[in-house]
């Protein structure tokens, strides 16, 4: 049995993440980790906040606090939100950790020693007033193409033109606002990716199991010609370049060099946090032949994880674990446009929980996951998922069955009756549907898995309607008892299958029917559905899923900005 190493793209430290960030990496990774744990696999699910780079410095400057304090505060915010969303990380680390400093510097030394690093001189903006070089995003000025007055030195947000700081009209420092800008020479380290093209191509082409999206992006980068990449910056916040790199004093590594290394470093953080627990971080990452590594990310992160990070690992000459399955997602849009904090468009992880429980959002996002193409979030889509799927199908079955049993049979599951043709037909249909759902989860197809789950819930409702125990109790009480008991087995099955997607709701339902927790994944459904114990006490839960009213939809459209 292989051990399952799972990582999701590191959320950037700058601000609360929106729902697109969630469904594009962390949520599907969590569902897969929970599914694998139910199957009895040895799972390690790792994530962390990505804390270096220009935006963190600018955000701290705007807040009037140190970058370290800013990152401390934002990490705590994001960790708390992850817990509220039920994200079951085995460790949620930080790219500013000492472990990441140590490992990033180690990789840089190995790349240097193996001939894959080179010092080159570049021309960069220098603020005389701030006495520092300015990364491209720290330079602001007027766009020479559209006249937008707050264009950045890397791109104009207004017309999307790609720029260099020297292109800007009247450039000024984003740090102080000073216009005393000079362009000076600065030395930087470059990763010679061009020397690793053949090895990278052979590796990517061997990954037939990658989704088309991930594989096509990686091959596109290789086909268009892989350029050497600068991996250092003139910043004060980041992993420092070691002293044994002469002429590079005071520089830090580029955030996209150190951030993926944090996957490994966070695993070391996990081990170091419990020194007596027998956690061996290196067994997951170094010469780990029994580890299957699965990554989750949005499509814009694919080049860094399929090309740049593997180039670092290959160039080190050491047997580090490389990704086996790279699950890439398209983008979740908001009424056809981007989620935007500044424009107050879209729903973010904190405000979403003010409206509905996490499990409701989890199901809705998974059922509409942007896998084959970009997917558009609308409030109408949310209402359909809640009212039709959750309240109308799943919740309706559980609530009406338990309420019916309590009113007609009392506080325990009734005894009597033997399974007949209807029950055996039901089990056969369920077995086929569960097999399809299992195949979907094994294949990292979350939208399809939710379709099969929804179909399984519908089978339960169809069975209950067909057998109509509220009528049969008058003419054939034994068969009515059998139907009710089979219904309890269906409740148990539904909750176990729903656990990866809706863990809190599943635990609540299982507790109501006297089950402690989801006991493994489902192979054959017969024992689960037809073997529910008679005379077991149960409780009737409150309504599991409240419907979304038209009044609520109008309120949310107005609050979050939506084109109805």
Secondary structure as GFF3:
##gff-version 3
##sequence-region A 1 564
A	DSSP	beta_strand	3	8	.	.	.	ID=ss1
A	DSSP	beta_strand	11	12	.	.	.	ID=ss2
A	DSSP	alpha_helix	19	21	.	.	.	ID=ss3
A	DSSP	pi_helix	22	26	.	.	.	ID=ss4
A	DSSP	alpha_helix	27	38	.	.	.	ID=ss5
A	DSSP	beta_strand	43	50	.	.	.	ID=ss6
A	DSSP	alpha_helix	54	63	.	.	.	ID=ss7
A	DSSP	alpha_helix	67	84	.	.	.	ID=ss8
A	DSSP	beta_strand	91	94	.	.	.	ID=ss9
A	DSSP	alpha_helix	98	113	.	.	.	ID=ss10
A	DSSP	beta_strand	117	127	.	.	.	ID=ss11
A	DSSP	beta_strand	132	134	.	.	.	ID=ss12
A	DSSP	three_ten_helix	136	138	.	.	.	ID=ss13
A	DSSP	beta_strand	139	142	.	.	.	ID=ss14
A	DSSP	beta_strand	151	152	.	.	.	ID=ss15
A	DSSP	three_ten_helix	165	167	.	.	.	ID=ss16
A	DSSP	beta_strand	169	173	.	.	.	ID=ss17
A	DSSP	beta_strand	181	191	.	.	.	ID=ss18
A	DSSP	three_ten_helix	193	196	.	.	.	ID=ss19
A	DSSP	alpha_helix	197	205	.	.	.	ID=ss20
A	DSSP	alpha_helix	212	223	.	.	.	ID=ss21
A	DSSP	beta_strand	229	230	.	.	.	ID=ss22
A	DSSP	beta_strand	232	233	.	.	.	ID=ss23
A	DSSP	beta_strand	252	253	.	.	.	ID=ss24
A	DSSP	alpha_helix	255	272	.	.	.	ID=ss25
A	DSSP	alpha_helix	282	285	.	.	.	ID=ss26
A	DSSP	beta_strand	291	298	.	.	.	ID=ss27
A	DSSP	three_ten_helix	299	301	.	.	.	ID=ss28
A	DSSP	alpha_helix	302	303	.	.	.	ID=ss29
A	DSSP	pi_helix	304	308	.	.	.	ID=ss30
A	DSSP	alpha_helix	309	316	.	.	.	ID=ss31
A	DSSP	beta_strand	325	329	.	.	.	ID=ss32
A	DSSP	beta_strand	332	334	.	.	.	ID=ss33
A	DSSP	alpha_helix	349	355	.	.	.	ID=ss34
A	DSSP	alpha_helix	358	367	.	.	.	ID=ss35
A	DSSP	beta_strand	375	377	.	.	.	ID=ss36
A	DSSP	alpha_helix	379	384	.	.	.	ID=ss37
A	DSSP	pi_helix	385	395	.	.	.	ID=ss38
A	DSSP	alpha_helix	396	408	.	.	.	ID=ss39
A	DSSP	alpha_helix	421	442	.	.	.	ID=ss40
A	DSSP	alpha_helix	446	467	.	.	.	ID=ss41
A	DSSP	alpha_helix	469	475	.	.	.	ID=ss42
A	DSSP	alpha_helix	477	498	.	.	.	ID=ss43
A	DSSP	alpha_helix	503	512	.	.	.	ID=ss44
A	DSSP	alpha_helix	526	530	.	.	.	ID=ss45
A	DSSP	alpha_helix	550	560	.	.	.	ID=ss46
###
